[in-house]
């Protein structure tokens, strides 16, 4: 927790819990949330609670990036009400995309994971396949945050679920996790 409070880390957040009865329709229109799998009620609540916990625990967020999928934008907006996310199509879901687009998206994520963070922490809200393609790590659970030290070969620093954030905030944790 002390490292997160100091800043300089990259937090990759697989979007919050979704309604699995919904499917993304193809071709995908980022502006049409009704044609996408969206956050469930649990996901919306988790995103709000994670944001509250981050503020209560004094974890600074200097940069916020999001995939253009509605579930990612909603996760970012619900958690960080005071920060406007940089929505970038290069963070869109890459599974099933043509190799050129996969390569472009992976290179962009690699840059975000490698670049030093100028202030606070960098939060990226995106999808499982993107992180797997970039680092080999698969954040299987929706809502999981994976923390990295930024570098050309990002080092896994830790993982936090929505339940972890709630537990830490409730306990007022001061030290390490």
N, C-alpha and C positions, 0 to 999 in steps of 0.2 A: 504494500500500500504506500509505503514511503516513496518508492521509485515512481509510482503513478502520480503522487502529489508533486514530485519534483518536475515532472514533465519530460519531454524528449522521447517518449515512446510512441509506437504506432499500435493502435487498437483496431483490429479488424473484427467487425461485428457482422456475423451472419444475421440477416434481418430477423425480427421477432417472429413468434409463432404465427403460422398462417392457417387459413381455412382450407383444408385439404379436399373439400368437396368442390372447390373451384379449380379451374385449369386456365393456364395461359393460352389464349387463342392465337393462332397464326394466320396471317402475318400479325406480329405484335404491334400495337399502336400504344406507345408510352403514355399518351394523353387520355386513353380510354381505360380507366381503372375497372370498369365493369367487364372488360375482356381479359382480366388478369386474376391470378390467385392473390388474394389480399390478406391482410392481417386478420386474425380471429379476434374475438373480444379479449381472450387471454393475451394475445400478442400486443394489442393496443395497451392493455393495462401493464404488461411487463415493460414495454418501452417507456411508459410514463414513470414507473417505479424505478427503473434503472437510471433514468435521468435525474430523478430526485436523489437517489443514493449517491450518484456521482457528485452532485452539488453539495450534499450534506457532508460527504467525506473529503471535500476540498480537492477533487481531482480536476485540474484545469484542462480545458479543451480549447486548443488554439485554431485547429483546422478541422472541418467536417466535410467529408466527401460522401456522395451517395450514388448508387446505381440509379438509372432513370425509372426502374420498375416502381410502381406505386407502393408495394410492400416495403421497399427500402426507404423511399422518401418519407413515408408515413412513420417508419421506425425512427428515422433521424429527427423529423419534426416533432414527434411526441416526446422524445427524450430530451432534445435540446431546443427548448422553446425560444431561447435567446440568441441562437446562432442560426444563420442561414446556410444550409448545405450547398456545397458546390456539386451540382448534379452533372455527371459526366457519362455519356454513352459508352465510354471505354471501360466502365465498370459494370456494364450490362452482362447478363447471364451468358456464358460462352459455350456451354454444352450444346452441341449440334450446329455450331456456327462454322463457317468456312475457315480453312486454315489461316488465311490472311487476316481475317478479323480476330481470330483467337490470338494470333501472334501480336497484333497491335494492342489488344486489350491486356494481354499478359505483360507486355513491355511497359505499358502505362502503370499497371499495378506494381511491377517490379521497381519502377521509379519511386512510387509513393512509399514503398516499403524500405527503400534504400536511402532516400534523401533525409538529411538531418531535419529535425522538427524545430522550427525557429522559436516557438513559444508554446507552452502548454503541451498537450498531446495531440497527435493526429488521429482522428477517428474516421474509419472507412466502413460504410454500411453497404454490403454487397452480398454475394452468393457463394455457396460452397465450392462449386467447380472452379471459380476464378482463383481462389486461394490454393486449391489443390494443384492447379496448373502452374501456379507461380512458385509455391514453396514445397509442394508435396504433402502439405497438411490438409486434412479434410475435417472441417468443423461440422460434424454430423448433426448435432442438436441445433434446432432453430433457436436463435437468440443468444448463442454462445459468442462470447468475445474472446479473441485470441490476441495476446499482447506480445509484441516483438520489439527488440532493440533494432533500430533502423541500421541497415547495412546492405551491401551488395548480396550478402548471403544472410538474410534476416534470421536472427537467433530467437527461438521461441522463449519467451520470458514467463508466460503463464496463461491460464485460461480462467474465465469467469462466466458463470451462467447467471441468468436473472435472479435465481434463488440465492446465489453467492452474494450478489450485490445487496439484496434485501437483508440477508443475515449480517453482512458487514455493517450496513447502515444502522440496523437495529442494535447491534452491539457497540457501535461507536468505535470500531477497531482503530487503534492508533499505530500499531506496529506492522509487521509483515503478515502476509496471508497465511 
